[in-house]
Amino acid sequence: MGLVRSMWYYQPAPEKLEDLRLMRLLDEKYLKTPFFGVRRMTEWLKKIKERVNPKRVRRLLRKMGLFAIYPKPNLSKAAPGHKIYPYLLRGLTILRPNQVWSTDITYIRLSQGFVYLVAIIDWYSRYVLSWGVSVTMESSFCVEALDQAIRRHGKPEIFNSDQGPQFTSLDFTGRLQAEGVQISMDGRGRALDNIFVERLWRSVKYEEVYLHDYGTVPVAVQGLKKYFGFYNTERQHQSLDYQTPQEVYEAA
């Protein structure tokens, strides 16, 4: 399993304690109700006696990289100069490791800040091929995670991601094209198109992140490193006939 190291030793920018508290609430609520947009999140916070308005909630959700899961207008609109690729996995039967890889980014809270986590997963086995953290949403740490996965595990036939600018960037898509990999992208707001990564985030947060209070980026990295080792080599999956991701990935 690969760990991207280029960004994790930097300290996150300081955040207001009140914003951090609200971001924790939003993060936990999003895992339960990912279809809640700004309006519903705002009303939910008000019901639990938080003083917020839609502008503030929208700003915090954007900072966390969280967007409601439902179809939106202009679904194919990419960042300037970025191409959107079609979704290739609908109806596809996954039969072997390295047939399909996918990736995503999620928010990881710290006691006085936050970082972003990227992971690349093999769809057939659920094996986490590489991961890394960064204090920014720049594409470089995603490209580094991709490089790490390819160096260690070869290349997939298809690589799936969402339409985030990190994954539509020329640096990222160009790396895949150079390897002859087919590029697939989710419909915007359709988490079920990348369901295995969404399930991974749920496991990471409920089984690791929410149980600890990471004080610094290195502490978060060590906690995540331990968890991903457990996830790959010890955590049995019912959908894999109670085998671990590593057992399934290596057996095939």
C-alpha positions as CSV (number, residue, x, y, z in Angstrom):
1,M,0.0,0.0,0.0
2,G,1.4,3.4,-1.0
3,L,1.5,6.5,1.2
4,V,2.0,9.8,-0.5
5,R,4.3,11.9,1.6
6,S,4.9,15.2,-0.3
7,M,2.3,17.3,1.6
8,W,1.4,15.7,4.9
9,Y,4.2,17.3,7.0
10,Y,2.8,20.8,6.4
11,Q,0.5,22.3,9.0
12,P,-3.0,23.1,8.0
13,A,-4.0,26.8,7.9
14,P,-5.6,27.8,11.3
15,E,-9.4,27.8,11.4
16,K,-11.8,29.5,13.7
17,L,-12.8,27.1,16.5
18,E,-16.5,27.8,15.9
19,D,-16.1,26.9,12.2
20,L,-14.2,23.7,13.0
21,R,-17.0,22.7,15.4
22,L,-19.6,23.3,12.7
23,M,-17.5,21.4,10.1
24,R,-17.4,18.4,12.4
25,L,-21.2,18.4,12.6
26,L,-21.6,18.8,8.9
27,D,-19.1,16.0,8.2
28,E,-20.9,13.5,10.4
29,K,-24.3,14.6,9.1
30,Y,-23.1,14.3,5.5
31,L,-22.2,10.6,6.0
32,K,-25.8,9.9,7.1
33,T,-27.6,12.2,4.6
34,P,-25.3,12.9,1.6
35,F,-28.4,14.1,-0.3
36,F,-28.7,17.2,2.0
37,G,-27.8,20.4,0.2
38,V,-27.1,23.8,1.7
39,R,-30.7,24.6,2.5
40,R,-31.4,21.3,4.3
41,M,-28.1,21.4,6.1
42,T,-28.8,24.9,7.3
43,E,-32.3,24.0,8.5
44,W,-30.9,20.9,10.3
45,L,-28.3,23.0,12.1
46,K,-30.9,25.5,13.1
47,K,-33.0,22.7,14.6
48,I,-30.2,21.7,16.8
49,K,-29.9,25.3,18.0
50,E,-26.9,26.4,15.9
51,R,-26.9,30.0,14.7
52,V,-26.1,29.7,11.0
53,N,-27.2,31.0,7.6
54,P,-27.0,29.5,4.1
55,K,-24.0,31.6,3.1
56,R,-21.9,30.3,6.0
57,V,-23.0,26.7,5.5
58,R,-22.2,26.9,1.8
59,R,-18.8,28.3,2.5
60,L,-18.0,25.5,5.0
61,L,-19.3,22.7,2.7
62,R,-17.2,24.0,-0.2
63,K,-14.1,24.2,2.0
64,M,-14.7,20.6,3.0
65,G,-15.3,19.5,-0.6
66,L,-18.8,18.2,0.2
67,F,-21.6,18.5,-2.3
68,A,-25.1,17.0,-2.1
69,I,-25.7,13.8,-4.1
70,Y,-28.4,14.5,-6.6
71,P,-28.4,15.4,-10.3
72,K,-27.8,19.1,-10.9
73,P,-27.9,21.4,-14.0
74,N,-24.9,21.6,-16.3
75,L,-23.7,18.1,-15.3
76,S,-21.1,18.0,-18.0
77,K,-19.5,21.4,-17.3
78,A,-15.8,20.9,-16.4
79,A,-13.3,23.3,-15.1
80,P,-11.9,25.6,-17.8
81,G,-9.7,23.6,-20.2
82,H,-10.7,20.3,-18.5
83,K,-12.4,17.5,-20.4
84,I,-15.2,15.4,-19.0
85,Y,-15.1,11.7,-19.9
86,P,-18.1,9.4,-20.1
87,Y,-19.0,7.0,-17.4
88,L,-17.9,3.5,-18.5
89,L,-19.0,1.3,-15.6
90,R,-22.7,1.1,-16.1
91,G,-23.7,-2.5,-16.6
92,L,-20.0,-3.6,-16.5
93,T,-19.3,-6.9,-14.7
94,I,-16.2,-6.7,-12.6
95,L,-14.3,-10.0,-12.9
96,R,-10.7,-9.5,-11.8
97,P,-8.3,-7.2,-10.0
98,N,-6.9,-4.2,-11.9
99,Q,-9.9,-4.2,-14.2
100,V,-11.2,-1.0,-12.5
101,W,-9.6,1.4,-10.1
102,S,-11.3,4.4,-8.7
103,T,-10.5,7.4,-6.5
104,D,-12.0,10.2,-4.5
105,I,-11.1,12.9,-1.9
106,T,-12.6,13.4,1.5
107,Y,-12.3,15.8,4.4
108,I,-10.4,14.6,7.6
109,R,-10.8,16.6,10.7
110,L,-8.0,17.5,13.1
111,S,-8.4,19.0,16.6
112,Q,-7.4,22.5,15.2
113,G,-7.8,22.2,11.5
114,F,-8.3,19.6,8.8
115,V,-6.6,17.9,5.9
116,Y,-7.8,16.2,2.7
117,L,-7.4,12.5,2.1
118,V,-7.2,10.8,-1.3
119,A,-7.3,7.1,-1.9
120,I,-7.2,4.8,-4.9
121,I,-9.1,1.5,-4.6
122,D,-9.4,-1.7,-6.7
123,W,-13.0,-2.3,-7.3
124,Y,-12.8,-6.1,-7.5
125,S,-11.1,-6.7,-4.2
126,R,-11.7,-3.3,-2.4
127,Y,-8.0,-3.2,-1.9
128,V,-6.6,0.3,-1.1
129,L,-3.7,0.6,-3.6
130,S,-2.4,4.0,-2.4
131,W,-3.5,7.0,-0.4
132,G,-2.2,10.3,0.8
133,V,-3.1,13.5,2.6
134,S,-2.7,17.2,1.8
135,V,-3.5,20.5,3.4
136,T,-4.7,21.8,0.0
137,M,-7.0,20.5,-2.7
138,E,-4.4,20.9,-5.4
139,S,-4.1,18.1,-8.0
140,S,-0.5,17.3,-7.2
141,F,-1.1,15.0,-4.3
142,C,-3.7,13.1,-6.4
143,V,-1.2,12.7,-9.2
144,E,1.4,11.4,-6.7
145,A,-1.1,8.9,-5.3
146,L,-1.8,7.7,-8.9
147,D,2.0,7.4,-9.6
148,Q,2.4,5.4,-6.4
149,A,-0.4,3.0,-7.3
150,I,1.0,2.4,-10.8
151,R,4.5,1.9,-9.6
152,R,3.4,-0.7,-7.0
153,H,0.6,-2.5,-8.7
154,G,0.8,-1.9,-12.5
155,K,-2.2,-0.3,-14.2
156,P,-5.9,-0.8,-14.5
157,E,-7.9,-1.2,-17.6
158,I,-10.3,1.5,-16.5
159,F,-9.9,4.3,-14.0
160,N,-13.0,6.0,-12.6
161,S,-13.3,9.2,-10.7
162,D,-15.7,12.1,-10.1
163,Q,-15.6,15.3,-12.1
164,G,-13.5,17.2,-9.6
165,P,-10.9,19.5,-11.0
166,Q,-8.1,17.4,-9.4
167,F,-9.2,14.4,-11.6
168,T,-10.1,16.3,-14.8
169,S,-6.7,18.2,-14.7
170,L,-4.4,17.5,-17.6
171,D,-1.7,16.3,-15.2
172,F,-4.0,13.6,-13.9
173,T,-5.7,12.5,-17.1
174,G,-2.5,12.8,-19.1
175,R,-0.8,10.3,-16.7
176,L,-3.6,7.8,-17.4
177,Q,-3.5,8.3,-21.1
178,A,0.2,7.8,-21.1
179,E,-0.4,4.4,-19.6
180,G,-3.2,3.5,-22.1
181,V,-5.9,3.5,-19.4
182,Q,-9.5,4.1,-20.3
183,I,-10.9,7.1,-18.3
184,S,-14.3,7.0,-16.7
185,M,-16.1,9.8,-14.8
186,D,-19.2,9.8,-12.6
187,G,-22.1,11.9,-13.3
188,R,-21.8,15.0,-11.1
189,G,-23.6,14.4,-7.8
190,R,-24.0,10.6,-8.4
191,A,-22.1,8.9,-5.5
192,L,-23.5,5.5,-6.5
193,D,-21.3,5.7,-9.6
194,N,-18.3,5.4,-7.2
195,I,-19.9,3.4,-4.5
196,F,-16.9,1.5,-3.3
197,V,-14.9,4.6,-2.4
198,E,-18.0,6.1,-0.7
199,R,-18.2,2.9,1.4
200,L,-14.5,3.2,2.2
201,W,-14.9,6.7,3.5
202,R,-17.7,5.6,5.8
203,S,-15.5,2.8,7.2
204,V,-12.5,5.1,7.6
205,K,-14.5,7.8,9.5
206,Y,-16.6,5.6,11.7
207,E,-13.9,3.0,12.5
208,E,-10.9,5.4,12.8
209,V,-11.3,9.2,12.4
210,Y,-14.3,9.7,14.7
211,L,-12.8,7.6,17.4
212,H,-9.6,9.8,17.7
213,D,-8.8,13.4,18.0
214,Y,-5.8,14.0,15.7
215,G,-3.8,16.9,17.0
216,T,-1.4,17.3,14.0
217,V,-1.0,16.1,10.4
218,P,1.7,13.5,11.3
219,V,-0.6,12.1,14.0
220,A,-3.4,11.8,11.5
221,V,-1.1,10.2,9.0
222,Q,0.0,7.6,11.5
223,G,-3.6,6.8,12.5
224,L,-4.7,6.5,8.9
225,K,-1.6,4.4,8.0
226,K,-2.5,1.9,10.8
227,Y,-6.1,1.8,9.8
228,F,-5.5,1.2,6.1
229,G,-3.1,-1.6,7.0
230,F,-5.9,-3.1,9.1
231,Y,-8.5,-2.5,6.3
232,N,-6.4,-4.3,3.7
233,T,-5.0,-7.2,5.7
234,E,-7.4,-7.9,8.6
235,R,-10.9,-6.4,7.9
236,Q,-13.1,-9.1,6.5
237,H,-15.8,-8.1,4.0
238,Q,-19.1,-9.9,3.8
239,S,-19.3,-9.1,0.1
240,L,-15.9,-10.8,-0.3
241,D,-17.1,-14.0,1.5
242,Y,-15.4,-12.8,4.6
243,Q,-12.0,-12.5,3.0
244,T,-9.8,-9.5,3.3
245,P,-9.1,-7.2,0.4
246,Q,-5.5,-8.3,0.3
247,E,-6.5,-12.0,0.1
248,V,-8.8,-11.4,-2.8
249,Y,-6.4,-9.0,-4.6
250,E,-3.4,-11.3,-4.4
251,A,-5.3,-14.6,-4.9
252,A,-6.6,-13.5,-8.3
